[in-house]
Amino acid sequence: MKEAIEETMEKAFEEIGFDEYREITTDEVIIEEDVFKQCEKNTCGSFGKNHACPPQAGTEAERKARVNQYKKGYLLNKFGSINSRKEMEESMKDVEKAVRALRKRFRQEDVLVLGVGPCTLCKECTALEGDPCRHPELIEYSMEACGIDVVRMSMNKKMKYNVGGGKVGYFSLVLYDRAEN
């Protein structure tokens, strides 16, 4: 039987509009240095410009510790269109909106939500000036910035990465149930 937190989370995932979700343990989270190093290619333009992105996202040990401070979680998927640049941008906005809603819904809980893309909490990140984060307790890390291999995890959990029909899955991770130190 599911605990109240799982029931609350699953209801929120459905209400917010995620298309798939699977329970996981942090032992199933795949963290690879190669994924983190992909960020160095700066495809999204955020490398070194955001506290939640590499290299400011922490060392490999810090990224692993961020994930492993919890025992359980959910891998979430929201489908989005990539048929055109405009549709892809709209899909990204929808995913960001859904992840933001999740963060807001569980702000009072001991939950870590890892989304997609760079942190968008502030209009201009203080990383640009070399200053500390204004809101370190609210920083919005992505799965990739933590070095998480989203593709392998989605395959392991039999979730849709390439949905077909010009759609892909955009993944997020919700971690909870803090591990004992």
Rosetta constraint file for C-alpha pairs under 8 A:
AtomPair CA 2 CA 6 HARMONIC 6.08 0.50
AtomPair CA 2 CA 7 HARMONIC 6.47 0.50
AtomPair CA 3 CA 7 HARMONIC 6.48 0.50
AtomPair CA 4 CA 8 HARMONIC 6.05 0.50
AtomPair CA 5 CA 9 HARMONIC 6.04 0.50
AtomPair CA 6 CA 10 HARMONIC 6.03 0.50
AtomPair CA 7 CA 11 HARMONIC 6.12 0.50
AtomPair CA 8 CA 12 HARMONIC 6.22 0.50
AtomPair CA 9 CA 13 HARMONIC 6.15 0.50
AtomPair CA 10 CA 14 HARMONIC 6.34 0.50
AtomPair CA 11 CA 15 HARMONIC 6.13 0.50
AtomPair CA 12 CA 16 HARMONIC 5.89 0.50
AtomPair CA 12 CA 102 HARMONIC 7.48 0.50
AtomPair CA 12 CA 105 HARMONIC 7.92 0.50
AtomPair CA 13 CA 17 HARMONIC 6.20 0.50
AtomPair CA 13 CA 18 HARMONIC 5.48 0.50
AtomPair CA 13 CA 21 HARMONIC 7.76 0.50
AtomPair CA 13 CA 76 HARMONIC 7.96 0.50
AtomPair CA 13 CA 102 HARMONIC 7.78 0.50
AtomPair CA 14 CA 18 HARMONIC 5.82 0.50
AtomPair CA 14 CA 19 HARMONIC 7.56 0.50
AtomPair CA 16 CA 98 HARMONIC 5.97 0.50
AtomPair CA 16 CA 101 HARMONIC 7.11 0.50
AtomPair CA 16 CA 102 HARMONIC 7.58 0.50
AtomPair CA 17 CA 78 HARMONIC 7.32 0.50
AtomPair CA 17 CA 98 HARMONIC 7.17 0.50
AtomPair CA 18 CA 76 HARMONIC 6.66 0.50
AtomPair CA 18 CA 77 HARMONIC 5.81 0.50
AtomPair CA 18 CA 78 HARMONIC 4.75 0.50
AtomPair CA 18 CA 79 HARMONIC 7.76 0.50
AtomPair CA 18 CA 98 HARMONIC 7.71 0.50
AtomPair CA 19 CA 76 HARMONIC 7.72 0.50
AtomPair CA 19 CA 77 HARMONIC 5.74 0.50
AtomPair CA 19 CA 78 HARMONIC 5.04 0.50
AtomPair CA 19 CA 79 HARMONIC 6.46 0.50
AtomPair CA 20 CA 76 HARMONIC 5.82 0.50
AtomPair CA 20 CA 77 HARMONIC 5.03 0.50
AtomPair CA 20 CA 78 HARMONIC 6.83 0.50
AtomPair CA 20 CA 159 HARMONIC 7.23 0.50
AtomPair CA 21 CA 74 HARMONIC 6.28 0.50
AtomPair CA 21 CA 75 HARMONIC 5.45 0.50
AtomPair CA 21 CA 76 HARMONIC 4.35 0.50
AtomPair CA 21 CA 77 HARMONIC 6.14 0.50
AtomPair CA 22 CA 74 HARMONIC 5.36 0.50
AtomPair CA 22 CA 75 HARMONIC 5.32 0.50
AtomPair CA 22 CA 76 HARMONIC 6.72 0.50
AtomPair CA 22 CA 157 HARMONIC 6.95 0.50
AtomPair CA 23 CA 72 HARMONIC 7.56 0.50
AtomPair CA 23 CA 73 HARMONIC 5.88 0.50
AtomPair CA 23 CA 74 HARMONIC 4.49 0.50
AtomPair CA 23 CA 75 HARMONIC 6.52 0.50
AtomPair CA 24 CA 28 HARMONIC 6.31 0.50
AtomPair CA 24 CA 29 HARMONIC 7.79 0.50
AtomPair CA 24 CA 72 HARMONIC 5.91 0.50
AtomPair CA 24 CA 73 HARMONIC 5.14 0.50
AtomPair CA 24 CA 74 HARMONIC 5.47 0.50
AtomPair CA 24 CA 75 HARMONIC 6.82 0.50
AtomPair CA 25 CA 29 HARMONIC 7.18 0.50
AtomPair CA 25 CA 71 HARMONIC 5.71 0.50
AtomPair CA 25 CA 72 HARMONIC 4.34 0.50
AtomPair CA 25 CA 73 HARMONIC 5.85 0.50
AtomPair CA 26 CA 67 HARMONIC 6.95 0.50
AtomPair CA 26 CA 68 HARMONIC 6.16 0.50
AtomPair CA 26 CA 70 HARMONIC 6.79 0.50
AtomPair CA 26 CA 71 HARMONIC 5.35 0.50
AtomPair CA 26 CA 72 HARMONIC 5.75 0.50
AtomPair CA 26 CA 73 HARMONIC 6.96 0.50
AtomPair CA 26 CA 175 HARMONIC 7.97 0.50
AtomPair CA 27 CA 71 HARMONIC 7.88 0.50
AtomPair CA 28 CA 153 HARMONIC 7.55 0.50
AtomPair CA 29 CA 148 HARMONIC 6.95 0.50
AtomPair CA 29 CA 149 HARMONIC 7.95 0.50
AtomPair CA 29 CA 153 HARMONIC 6.90 0.50
AtomPair CA 30 CA 148 HARMONIC 5.51 0.50
AtomPair CA 30 CA 149 HARMONIC 5.51 0.50
AtomPair CA 30 CA 150 HARMONIC 7.82 0.50
AtomPair CA 30 CA 152 HARMONIC 7.54 0.50
AtomPair CA 30 CA 153 HARMONIC 6.62 0.50
AtomPair CA 31 CA 35 HARMONIC 7.74 0.50
AtomPair CA 31 CA 64 HARMONIC 7.14 0.50
AtomPair CA 31 CA 146 HARMONIC 7.39 0.50
AtomPair CA 31 CA 147 HARMONIC 5.12 0.50
AtomPair CA 31 CA 148 HARMONIC 4.38 0.50
AtomPair CA 31 CA 149 HARMONIC 5.99 0.50
AtomPair CA 32 CA 36 HARMONIC 6.92 0.50
AtomPair CA 32 CA 147 HARMONIC 5.40 0.50
AtomPair CA 32 CA 148 HARMONIC 6.22 0.50
AtomPair CA 32 CA 149 HARMONIC 6.42 0.50
AtomPair CA 33 CA 37 HARMONIC 6.18 0.50
AtomPair CA 33 CA 60 HARMONIC 7.04 0.50
AtomPair CA 33 CA 147 HARMONIC 5.96 0.50
AtomPair CA 34 CA 38 HARMONIC 6.30 0.50
AtomPair CA 34 CA 147 HARMONIC 7.39 0.50
AtomPair CA 35 CA 39 HARMONIC 7.23 0.50
AtomPair CA 35 CA 144 HARMONIC 6.43 0.50
AtomPair CA 35 CA 147 HARMONIC 4.93 0.50
AtomPair CA 35 CA 148 HARMONIC 6.56 0.50
AtomPair CA 35 CA 149 HARMONIC 6.25 0.50
AtomPair CA 36 CA 40 HARMONIC 7.58 0.50
AtomPair CA 36 CA 54 HARMONIC 7.35 0.50
AtomPair CA 36 CA 144 HARMONIC 6.36 0.50
AtomPair CA 36 CA 145 HARMONIC 5.88 0.50
AtomPair CA 36 CA 146 HARMONIC 6.65 0.50
AtomPair CA 36 CA 147 HARMONIC 4.31 0.50
AtomPair CA 36 CA 148 HARMONIC 7.67 0.50
AtomPair CA 37 CA 41 HARMONIC 7.53 0.50
AtomPair CA 37 CA 147 HARMONIC 8.00 0.50
AtomPair CA 38 CA 42 HARMONIC 7.68 0.50
AtomPair CA 39 CA 43 HARMONIC 7.11 0.50
AtomPair CA 39 CA 47 HARMONIC 6.42 0.50
AtomPair CA 39 CA 53 HARMONIC 7.94 0.50
AtomPair CA 39 CA 54 HARMONIC 6.67 0.50
AtomPair CA 39 CA 144 HARMONIC 7.78 0.50
AtomPair CA 39 CA 145 HARMONIC 7.18 0.50
AtomPair CA 40 CA 47 HARMONIC 6.32 0.50
AtomPair CA 40 CA 54 HARMONIC 7.32 0.50
AtomPair CA 42 CA 46 HARMONIC 6.39 0.50
AtomPair CA 42 CA 47 HARMONIC 5.35 0.50
AtomPair CA 44 CA 117 HARMONIC 7.83 0.50
AtomPair CA 46 CA 50 HARMONIC 6.20 0.50
AtomPair CA 46 CA 53 HARMONIC 6.75 0.50
AtomPair CA 46 CA 118 HARMONIC 6.64 0.50
AtomPair CA 47 CA 53 HARMONIC 6.02 0.50
AtomPair CA 47 CA 54 HARMONIC 5.68 0.50
AtomPair CA 47 CA 55 HARMONIC 7.00 0.50
AtomPair CA 48 CA 53 HARMONIC 6.73 0.50
AtomPair CA 48 CA 54 HARMONIC 6.05 0.50
AtomPair CA 48 CA 55 HARMONIC 5.93 0.50
AtomPair CA 48 CA 56 HARMONIC 6.79 0.50
AtomPair CA 48 CA 127 HARMONIC 7.30 0.50
AtomPair CA 48 CA 128 HARMONIC 7.77 0.50
AtomPair CA 49 CA 53 HARMONIC 7.39 0.50
AtomPair CA 49 CA 125 HARMONIC 7.09 0.50
AtomPair CA 49 CA 127 HARMONIC 5.62 0.50
AtomPair CA 49 CA 128 HARMONIC 5.44 0.50
AtomPair CA 50 CA 54 HARMONIC 7.76 0.50
AtomPair CA 50 CA 56 HARMONIC 7.15 0.50
AtomPair CA 50 CA 118 HARMONIC 6.87 0.50
AtomPair CA 50 CA 119 HARMONIC 6.88 0.50
AtomPair CA 50 CA 125 HARMONIC 5.79 0.50
AtomPair CA 50 CA 126 HARMONIC 7.58 0.50
AtomPair CA 50 CA 127 HARMONIC 5.38 0.50
AtomPair CA 50 CA 128 HARMONIC 7.21 0.50
AtomPair CA 51 CA 56 HARMONIC 5.06 0.50
AtomPair CA 51 CA 57 HARMONIC 6.06 0.50
AtomPair CA 51 CA 119 HARMONIC 7.60 0.50
AtomPair CA 51 CA 125 HARMONIC 7.27 0.50
AtomPair CA 51 CA 126 HARMONIC 7.81 0.50
AtomPair CA 51 CA 127 HARMONIC 5.78 0.50
AtomPair CA 51 CA 133 HARMONIC 6.49 0.50
AtomPair CA 51 CA 139 HARMONIC 7.72 0.50
AtomPair CA 52 CA 56 HARMONIC 6.36 0.50
AtomPair CA 52 CA 57 HARMONIC 4.90 0.50
AtomPair CA 52 CA 118 HARMONIC 6.35 0.50
AtomPair CA 52 CA 119 HARMONIC 5.77 0.50
AtomPair CA 52 CA 139 HARMONIC 6.49 0.50
AtomPair CA 52 CA 140 HARMONIC 6.22 0.50
AtomPair CA 52 CA 141 HARMONIC 4.95 0.50
AtomPair CA 52 CA 142 HARMONIC 7.34 0.50
AtomPair CA 52 CA 145 HARMONIC 6.99 0.50
AtomPair CA 53 CA 57 HARMONIC 4.95 0.50
AtomPair CA 53 CA 118 HARMONIC 6.21 0.50
AtomPair CA 53 CA 119 HARMONIC 7.71 0.50
AtomPair CA 53 CA 141 HARMONIC 7.19 0.50
AtomPair CA 53 CA 142 HARMONIC 7.81 0.50
AtomPair CA 53 CA 145 HARMONIC 5.36 0.50
AtomPair CA 54 CA 58 HARMONIC 7.11 0.50
AtomPair CA 54 CA 145 HARMONIC 6.16 0.50
AtomPair CA 55 CA 59 HARMONIC 7.89 0.50
AtomPair CA 57 CA 63 HARMONIC 7.25 0.50
AtomPair CA 57 CA 141 HARMONIC 7.65 0.50
AtomPair CA 57 CA 145 HARMONIC 6.43 0.50
AtomPair CA 57 CA 146 HARMONIC 6.97 0.50
AtomPair CA 58 CA 62 HARMONIC 5.44 0.50
AtomPair CA 58 CA 63 HARMONIC 5.93 0.50
AtomPair CA 59 CA 63 HARMONIC 6.16 0.50
AtomPair CA 60 CA 64 HARMONIC 6.15 0.50
AtomPair CA 60 CA 147 HARMONIC 7.88 0.50
AtomPair CA 61 CA 65 HARMONIC 6.06 0.50
AtomPair CA 62 CA 66 HARMONIC 6.12 0.50
AtomPair CA 63 CA 67 HARMONIC 6.64 0.50
AtomPair CA 63 CA 146 HARMONIC 5.27 0.50
AtomPair CA 63 CA 147 HARMONIC 7.38 0.50
AtomPair CA 64 CA 68 HARMONIC 5.95 0.50
AtomPair CA 64 CA 146 HARMONIC 7.50 0.50
AtomPair CA 65 CA 69 HARMONIC 5.88 0.50
AtomPair CA 67 CA 175 HARMONIC 7.50 0.50
AtomPair CA 68 CA 179 HARMONIC 7.44 0.50
AtomPair CA 69 CA 178 HARMONIC 5.67 0.50
AtomPair CA 69 CA 179 HARMONIC 5.32 0.50
AtomPair CA 69 CA 180 HARMONIC 7.93 0.50
AtomPair CA 70 CA 175 HARMONIC 6.12 0.50
AtomPair CA 70 CA 176 HARMONIC 5.46 0.50
AtomPair CA 70 CA 177 HARMONIC 5.38 0.50
AtomPair CA 70 CA 178 HARMONIC 4.11 0.50
AtomPair CA 70 CA 179 HARMONIC 4.89 0.50
AtomPair CA 71 CA 175 HARMONIC 7.45 0.50
AtomPair CA 71 CA 176 HARMONIC 6.61 0.50
AtomPair CA 71 CA 177 HARMONIC 5.51 0.50
AtomPair CA 71 CA 178 HARMONIC 6.01 0.50
AtomPair CA 71 CA 179 HARMONIC 5.47 0.50
AtomPair CA 72 CA 175 HARMONIC 5.77 0.50
AtomPair CA 72 CA 176 HARMONIC 5.47 0.50
AtomPair CA 72 CA 177 HARMONIC 5.83 0.50
AtomPair CA 73 CA 173 HARMONIC 7.00 0.50
AtomPair CA 73 CA 174 HARMONIC 5.26 0.50
AtomPair CA 73 CA 175 HARMONIC 4.08 0.50
AtomPair CA 73 CA 176 HARMONIC 5.67 0.50
AtomPair CA 73 CA 177 HARMONIC 7.98 0.50
AtomPair CA 74 CA 173 HARMONIC 5.80 0.50
AtomPair CA 74 CA 174 HARMONIC 5.21 0.50
AtomPair CA 74 CA 175 HARMONIC 6.58 0.50
AtomPair CA 75 CA 154 HARMONIC 7.95 0.50
AtomPair CA 75 CA 171 HARMONIC 7.00 0.50
AtomPair CA 75 CA 172 HARMONIC 6.05 0.50
AtomPair CA 75 CA 173 HARMONIC 4.73 0.50
AtomPair CA 75 CA 174 HARMONIC 6.61 0.50
AtomPair CA 76 CA 171 HARMONIC 5.47 0.50
AtomPair CA 76 CA 172 HARMONIC 5.05 0.50
AtomPair CA 76 CA 173 HARMONIC 5.94 0.50
AtomPair CA 76 CA 174 HARMONIC 7.69 0.50
AtomPair CA 77 CA 159 HARMONIC 7.78 0.50
AtomPair CA 77 CA 160 HARMONIC 7.90 0.50
AtomPair CA 77 CA 169 HARMONIC 5.69 0.50
AtomPair CA 77 CA 170 HARMONIC 5.46 0.50
AtomPair CA 77 CA 171 HARMONIC 4.55 0.50
AtomPair CA 77 CA 172 HARMONIC 6.43 0.50
AtomPair CA 78 CA 95 HARMONIC 6.64 0.50
AtomPair CA 78 CA 169 HARMONIC 5.57 0.50
AtomPair CA 78 CA 170 HARMONIC 5.24 0.50
AtomPair CA 78 CA 171 HARMONIC 6.56 0.50
AtomPair CA 79 CA 91 HARMONIC 7.93 0.50
AtomPair CA 79 CA 163 HARMONIC 7.30 0.50
AtomPair CA 79 CA 167 HARMONIC 6.35 0.50
AtomPair CA 79 CA 168 HARMONIC 5.60 0.50
AtomPair CA 79 CA 169 HARMONIC 4.50 0.50
AtomPair CA 79 CA 170 HARMONIC 6.10 0.50
AtomPair CA 80 CA 88 HARMONIC 7.04 0.50
AtomPair CA 80 CA 91 HARMONIC 4.83 0.50
AtomPair CA 80 CA 92 HARMONIC 7.45 0.50
AtomPair CA 80 CA 95 HARMONIC 7.98 0.50
AtomPair CA 80 CA 167 HARMONIC 5.26 0.50
AtomPair CA 80 CA 168 HARMONIC 5.56 0.50
AtomPair CA 80 CA 169 HARMONIC 6.30 0.50
AtomPair CA 80 CA 170 HARMONIC 7.01 0.50
AtomPair CA 81 CA 87 HARMONIC 5.71 0.50
AtomPair CA 81 CA 88 HARMONIC 5.63 0.50
AtomPair CA 81 CA 91 HARMONIC 6.03 0.50
AtomPair CA 81 CA 166 HARMONIC 5.70 0.50
AtomPair CA 81 CA 167 HARMONIC 4.26 0.50
AtomPair CA 81 CA 168 HARMONIC 6.48 0.50
AtomPair CA 82 CA 87 HARMONIC 5.78 0.50
AtomPair CA 82 CA 88 HARMONIC 4.48 0.50
AtomPair CA 82 CA 91 HARMONIC 7.69 0.50
AtomPair CA 82 CA 166 HARMONIC 5.51 0.50
AtomPair CA 82 CA 167 HARMONIC 5.65 0.50
AtomPair CA 82 CA 168 HARMONIC 7.07 0.50
AtomPair CA 83 CA 87 HARMONIC 6.28 0.50
AtomPair CA 83 CA 88 HARMONIC 7.00 0.50
AtomPair CA 83 CA 166 HARMONIC 5.12 0.50
AtomPair CA 83 CA 167 HARMONIC 7.33 0.50
AtomPair CA 84 CA 88 HARMONIC 6.11 0.50
AtomPair CA 85 CA 89 HARMONIC 6.16 0.50
AtomPair CA 86 CA 90 HARMONIC 6.23 0.50
AtomPair CA 87 CA 91 HARMONIC 6.04 0.50
AtomPair CA 88 CA 92 HARMONIC 6.20 0.50
AtomPair CA 89 CA 93 HARMONIC 6.30 0.50
AtomPair CA 90 CA 94 HARMONIC 6.23 0.50
AtomPair CA 91 CA 95 HARMONIC 6.21 0.50
AtomPair CA 92 CA 96 HARMONIC 6.07 0.50
AtomPair CA 93 CA 97 HARMONIC 6.02 0.50
AtomPair CA 94 CA 98 HARMONIC 6.19 0.50
AtomPair CA 95 CA 99 HARMONIC 6.17 0.50
AtomPair CA 95 CA 116 HARMONIC 7.93 0.50
AtomPair CA 95 CA 170 HARMONIC 7.07 0.50
AtomPair CA 96 CA 100 HARMONIC 6.00 0.50
AtomPair CA 96 CA 115 HARMONIC 7.59 0.50
AtomPair CA 96 CA 116 HARMONIC 7.28 0.50
AtomPair CA 97 CA 101 HARMONIC 6.15 0.50
AtomPair CA 98 CA 102 HARMONIC 6.30 0.50
AtomPair CA 99 CA 103 HARMONIC 6.23 0.50
AtomPair CA 99 CA 113 HARMONIC 7.65 0.50
AtomPair CA 99 CA 115 HARMONIC 6.13 0.50
AtomPair CA 99 CA 172 HARMONIC 7.46 0.50
AtomPair CA 100 CA 104 HARMONIC 6.16 0.50
AtomPair CA 101 CA 105 HARMONIC 5.99 0.50
AtomPair CA 102 CA 106 HARMONIC 6.20 0.50
AtomPair CA 102 CA 113 HARMONIC 7.48 0.50
AtomPair CA 103 CA 107 HARMONIC 5.63 0.50
AtomPair CA 103 CA 113 HARMONIC 6.30 0.50
AtomPair CA 106 CA 110 HARMONIC 7.79 0.50
AtomPair CA 106 CA 111 HARMONIC 6.58 0.50
AtomPair CA 107 CA 111 HARMONIC 7.45 0.50
AtomPair CA 110 CA 176 HARMONIC 6.40 0.50
AtomPair CA 110 CA 177 HARMONIC 7.55 0.50
AtomPair CA 110 CA 178 HARMONIC 7.46 0.50
AtomPair CA 111 CA 174 HARMONIC 6.83 0.50
AtomPair CA 111 CA 175 HARMONIC 5.63 0.50
AtomPair CA 111 CA 176 HARMONIC 4.78 0.50
AtomPair CA 111 CA 177 HARMONIC 7.73 0.50
AtomPair CA 112 CA 173 HARMONIC 8.00 0.50
AtomPair CA 112 CA 174 HARMONIC 5.70 0.50
AtomPair CA 112 CA 175 HARMONIC 5.06 0.50
AtomPair CA 112 CA 176 HARMONIC 6.59 0.50
AtomPair CA 113 CA 140 HARMONIC 7.69 0.50
AtomPair CA 113 CA 141 HARMONIC 7.76 0.50
AtomPair CA 113 CA 172 HARMONIC 7.27 0.50
AtomPair CA 113 CA 173 HARMONIC 5.77 0.50
AtomPair CA 113 CA 174 HARMONIC 4.52 0.50
AtomPair CA 113 CA 175 HARMONIC 6.44 0.50
AtomPair CA 114 CA 140 HARMONIC 6.85 0.50
AtomPair CA 114 CA 141 HARMONIC 5.39 0.50
AtomPair CA 114 CA 142 HARMONIC 4.78 0.50
AtomPair CA 114 CA 143 HARMONIC 5.35 0.50
AtomPair CA 114 CA 172 HARMONIC 5.61 0.50
AtomPair CA 114 CA 173 HARMONIC 5.02 0.50
AtomPair CA 114 CA 174 HARMONIC 6.33 0.50
AtomPair CA 115 CA 140 HARMONIC 7.32 0.50
AtomPair CA 115 CA 141 HARMONIC 6.56 0.50
AtomPair CA 115 CA 142 HARMONIC 4.52 0.50
AtomPair CA 115 CA 143 HARMONIC 5.98 0.50
AtomPair CA 115 CA 171 HARMONIC 6.98 0.50
AtomPair CA 115 CA 172 HARMONIC 4.54 0.50
AtomPair CA 115 CA 173 HARMONIC 6.53 0.50
AtomPair CA 116 CA 141 HARMONIC 7.90 0.50
AtomPair CA 116 CA 142 HARMONIC 4.82 0.50
AtomPair CA 116 CA 143 HARMONIC 6.44 0.50
AtomPair CA 116 CA 144 HARMONIC 7.43 0.50
AtomPair CA 116 CA 170 HARMONIC 7.40 0.50
AtomPair CA 116 CA 171 HARMONIC 7.01 0.50
AtomPair CA 116 CA 172 HARMONIC 6.59 0.50
AtomPair CA 117 CA 142 HARMONIC 5.78 0.50
AtomPair CA 117 CA 144 HARMONIC 7.98 0.50
AtomPair CA 118 CA 140 HARMONIC 7.25 0.50
AtomPair CA 118 CA 141 HARMONIC 6.94 0.50
AtomPair CA 118 CA 142 HARMONIC 6.56 0.50
AtomPair CA 119 CA 139 HARMONIC 6.55 0.50
AtomPair CA 119 CA 140 HARMONIC 4.63 0.50
AtomPair CA 119 CA 141 HARMONIC 6.23 0.50
AtomPair CA 119 CA 142 HARMONIC 7.63 0.50
AtomPair CA 120 CA 140 HARMONIC 7.26 0.50
AtomPair CA 121 CA 138 HARMONIC 7.89 0.50
AtomPair CA 121 CA 139 HARMONIC 7.22 0.50
AtomPair CA 121 CA 140 HARMONIC 7.22 0.50
AtomPair CA 124 CA 128 HARMONIC 7.86 0.50
AtomPair CA 125 CA 133 HARMONIC 7.42 0.50
AtomPair CA 126 CA 130 HARMONIC 6.35 0.50
AtomPair CA 126 CA 131 HARMONIC 5.18 0.50
AtomPair CA 126 CA 132 HARMONIC 6.37 0.50
AtomPair CA 126 CA 133 HARMONIC 5.98 0.50
AtomPair CA 126 CA 134 HARMONIC 7.22 0.50
AtomPair CA 127 CA 131 HARMONIC 5.62 0.50
AtomPair CA 127 CA 132 HARMONIC 6.79 0.50
AtomPair CA 127 CA 133 HARMONIC 7.05 0.50
AtomPair CA 135 CA 139 HARMONIC 6.28 0.50
AtomPair CA 141 CA 145 HARMONIC 6.53 0.50
AtomPair CA 141 CA 146 HARMONIC 7.17 0.50
AtomPair CA 142 CA 146 HARMONIC 6.50 0.50
AtomPair CA 142 CA 172 HARMONIC 7.80 0.50
AtomPair CA 143 CA 147 HARMONIC 6.57 0.50
AtomPair CA 143 CA 148 HARMONIC 5.30 0.50
AtomPair CA 143 CA 149 HARMONIC 7.89 0.50
AtomPair CA 143 CA 150 HARMONIC 7.27 0.50
AtomPair CA 143 CA 172 HARMONIC 6.84 0.50
AtomPair CA 143 CA 173 HARMONIC 7.06 0.50
AtomPair CA 144 CA 148 HARMONIC 5.22 0.50
AtomPair CA 144 CA 149 HARMONIC 7.03 0.50
AtomPair CA 144 CA 150 HARMONIC 7.41 0.50
AtomPair CA 149 CA 153 HARMONIC 6.30 0.50
AtomPair CA 150 CA 154 HARMONIC 6.02 0.50
AtomPair CA 150 CA 171 HARMONIC 7.12 0.50
AtomPair CA 151 CA 155 HARMONIC 6.26 0.50
AtomPair CA 151 CA 161 HARMONIC 7.02 0.50
AtomPair CA 152 CA 156 HARMONIC 6.05 0.50
AtomPair CA 153 CA 157 HARMONIC 6.16 0.50
AtomPair CA 154 CA 158 HARMONIC 5.98 0.50
AtomPair CA 154 CA 159 HARMONIC 4.97 0.50
AtomPair CA 154 CA 160 HARMONIC 6.89 0.50
AtomPair CA 154 CA 161 HARMONIC 6.66 0.50
AtomPair CA 155 CA 159 HARMONIC 6.02 0.50
AtomPair CA 155 CA 160 HARMONIC 7.66 0.50
AtomPair CA 155 CA 161 HARMONIC 7.76 0.50
AtomPair CA 160 CA 168 HARMONIC 7.57 0.50
AtomPair CA 160 CA 169 HARMONIC 6.17 0.50
AtomPair CA 161 CA 168 HARMONIC 5.59 0.50
AtomPair CA 161 CA 169 HARMONIC 4.70 0.50
AtomPair CA 161 CA 170 HARMONIC 7.59 0.50
AtomPair CA 162 CA 167 HARMONIC 6.59 0.50
AtomPair CA 162 CA 168 HARMONIC 4.67 0.50
AtomPair CA 162 CA 169 HARMONIC 6.35 0.50
AtomPair CA 163 CA 167 HARMONIC 5.23 0.50
AtomPair CA 163 CA 168 HARMONIC 5.02 0.50
AtomPair CA 163 CA 169 HARMONIC 6.51 0.50
AtomPair CA 164 CA 168 HARMONIC 7.04 0.50
